[in-house]
Amino acid sequence: MSESRNLAAISCHHQPGKISRVACHECGLAPLCLPLSLTDEGVSKLDSIIQRSRPLQKGDYLFHQGDIFDSVFAIRTGSIKSYTITDSGQEQITGFYLPTELAGLSGLNCFTYPVSAVALETTSVCAIPYIRLEKLFDELPALRQQVMHSMSKELRDYQDMMLVMGQKSAEARIATLLVNLSMRFKRRGFSAHHFRLSMSRNEMGNYLGMAVETVSRVFTRFQKQGLLRVEGKDVEILQPAALSTMAGSSASTMQEQRASH
């Protein structure tokens, strides 16, 4: 699959504009998204509740912290970052979402979104009203299982990141993030070794608990060591095994196991 196959579609339900209607069964990402375990009839039922409108532009919000939880969002193209505002009024990034991943699940248990979600680039999503999705669960057990799988993965990713933040050096943190993104791109049919980072160095530092200057120094060091080739936001991993070793063998093995599922 190449980036040219990304289909322009959809944004969130509160974004008015021209709709590009592309059904689930016509989407090149369907084998990786919620419909992956559904029959044709199940895919049609899911497609009937999805809301689509114009794509988000960079900086547009999918939802704000404190908004009433009403939908989950399958990222179709582009990328999203989520963040919360700390007690001191600072932004703390909590995650990055790529195509086929679900944003908004963290609002399920508290009836409001505990984080904000904003587009890092031009991004299209499928908005899925949760009340209607829940009604489908009884008819489509495989759909419920897929949503639970997504929730479980998000929790594991959060736990992994807490481990990284508490125990790893700056080099290991950056290596872990790059290995994580590499595996996620690979799962979507893109290159695992050559990809574009939609997040800024500052956003990476915020997410990893590092100063932006430290992030820049680590990238420079990795280039001098021949681990990476970097041009702006384009990154090419030249020594994937060495980068995985730097990230930590257990983390690398875990990422590979997840990418295979």
Order of alpha helices (4+ residues) and beta strands (2+ residues): alpha-beta-beta-beta-beta-beta-beta-beta-alpha-alpha-alpha-beta-alpha-alpha-beta-beta-alpha-alpha
